[in-house]
Amino acid sequence: MEIREATDADWPLIYPFWARIVAAGETYAYPENLSREHARPLWMEKPPSHVVVAVDSERILGSAKMGPNRPGRGAHIGTASFMVDPDASGRGVGRELGNYVVGWLREAGYHGIQFNAVVETNAPAVRLWQALGFEILGTVPESFQHRTNGLVGLHVMYKKLTN
């Protein structure tokens, strides 16, 4: 598996699993039924954000975007979002993307990483981020409308990158 910077040509290959994950209603609060053109700026952000894809020899397995959590006085804290093609689940794609993001943000000089909205019922993601050294700072109750579980909480998670 290789992780490389995403190109414009990658978006048509990312969009099908992006739309599938959003439509599932379990992990992201993006609006549903967005066209490829309307969804693109939500994922393929411009600098200072950085967007990557995880690829094998045949296809894109997942994607991540990272950059400052907030502008101005909050720009020293990074954030990131991840999507793994459900057909590539269980192959370590999320962990590879997570390790890449931590390394990239550290090398870029960020002080820490804050995830603003990890759905509490997304146990695989919560376990992965905790294994990579993130801690749950708090949970905003009933702040995500999960398709099957109703109102569930969103974890705010954090990992310090500097000593």
N, C-alpha and C positions, 0 to 999 in steps of 0.2 A: 504494500500500500504506500502510495506517495501522497504527500500533502503539498499542494502548490497554490499560488495565487490564482483566484478565479478570474476568468476572462469574460468578455461580453458574449463569446460563443458558448460559454458554460450555462448561462441563464436558461435557455430553452431546455436544458437537460436537468437543471435543478428544479425548475418550476413544477414538473409533475409530482415529485415527492413533496415539495413544499405545499402544494395545493391539497394533496392527500392528507398530510399531517394536520394542516389547518382545518380541513373538513372533518377530521375525526373528532375535533372538539375536546381533546384531552390534555393538551400541553401548551398551546399558544392562543393568545387572545386577538390575533389578527382577524380582520373582517373576512368572512367566508365569501366564496364565489368571486374573488377578484380575478380579473383577466390577467394574463401573463404580463401585459404592459403596465397595469395598475399595481401589481404585486412587486414588480422589479425594484422600484426605489425603496421598498420596505426591507429588502434583503441585500441588494447589491449597492450598499452605501458607498459614497465617495469618501476620499481621504478627509480627515485623518483616520477614518475607519479602514479596516483591512479585511478583505473577504477571501476565504480559501475554500478549496475543495479537496476531499479525500478521494483518490482515484486508484483503481486497480488497472490492470492492463486493458480492461474492456469497457469500464463505465465509471461514472461518478457515484460514489457510495454515500457521500454526505457533504455537508458544507458548514462552515462557521463564519461568523462575522464578529469582529472585535474592534474596540476603540475606546475613546473616553466615555465614561458613564454620564458625565455632565459637562457642559462647556465652562469656560472661565475658571473660576476657583475650584471647580470640581473635576477638572480635566486630568488631575494626577491619579485618579482612580479609574481603572479600566472596567469594561463590561464586555460581555460576549453572549452570543446566541448560537445554538447548534441545531442542526437538523440532519438526521441520518435516514436515508431511504429505508422504509420499513422492510423492504426485501433484503437489506444488508444487515439487519438486526442480528446481534449476537456474534459479530465478527470483530469486535474491538474497535470499531470505527469511532464511536463516541470518545473512548479513552484516548485514542491517538489524536483526535481533534482537540480534546481537553488539554493534553500535554503540550500540543503545539501552541495553543492559546496562552497557557501559563508562561511558556518560554518566550513567546513573542512579546507579550505585554511586559514581562520582566526586562527583556533586552531593550525594549522601547523606553524604559525608565519609569514605568508606572509604579506607584507606591503600593497598590493593592488592586484586587478585582472584586467587584460587587455584582452579584446577580440579583436583580430587582424583583424577579417574579418566577420562582421555580414552583410549579404546581405541586402541592404537598402529596398528592396521590400518585405522582410520577416517581414511584419508588426506585426504578433503575437509575434515573438521573440523580436523585437525591443521594443514593448510595455511591454513585460514581464521583460526584463532586465532593462528598465527604472523604472518599478514599484518596482524592487528589489534594486534600488538606483544607477544604472549605468548611466553614462552620455555619450553622443556622443561627442568625442573629435574632430573628423573630419571625412570626408568621402573622400575616394580615388575614384575619378570619373572613370566610365567605366572600372572598374578593375575586374568585374565578368561577365562571358558570361552566362546570364540567358537563359534557354531554350526557353521561350516564350517572354520575354521582351527585349531580346538583351543585349547590354552592359549596366550594371547598376553599381552603386557604392557599395563599401564596407565600412561600418562604423567601426571605431576604437572606442571601448567603454571602460570605466574605472570605477572602484569602489574602493575607498580608504578603507582599512580595519583597519588601526590604527589611533589613535588620533594624 
